[in-house]
Amino acid sequence: MASTKITVKSNGSLKVEGDFEIVDMEGNFYGLEGREIISICRCGLSQNKPFCDGSHKGHFEHDAKAFNLPPRKSVN
């Protein structure tokens, strides 16, 4: 099975590494040119969305600390 790791970086992007594909809403593939590590923008300031271009520096604060989500809501 393919393995993908996503790291939430403090004050920054989502680092995606491993075996992955990225598609748009229509299912079209982004050309990643063989990259096995990319960064996805979380701040909305990148000129290269959905990819991070470093525009967040000094403009985005988030202390990335892992936590447990609440239990899933049951559907009746």
Stockholm file with secondary structure:
# STOCKHOLM 1.0

chainA/1-76         MASTKITVKSNGSLKVEGDFEIVDMEGNFYGLEGREIISICRCGLSQNKPFCDGSHKGHFEHDAKAFNLPPRKSVN
#=GR chainA/1-76 SS CCCEEEEECTTSCEEEEESCCCBCTTSCBCCCTTCSEEEECSSSCCTTTTBCCSTTTTTCCCCCCCCCCCCCCCCC
#=GC SS_cons        CCCEEEEECTTSCEEEEESCCCBCTTSCBCCCTTCSEEEECSSSCCTTTTBCCSTTTTTCCCCCCCCCCCCCCCCC
//
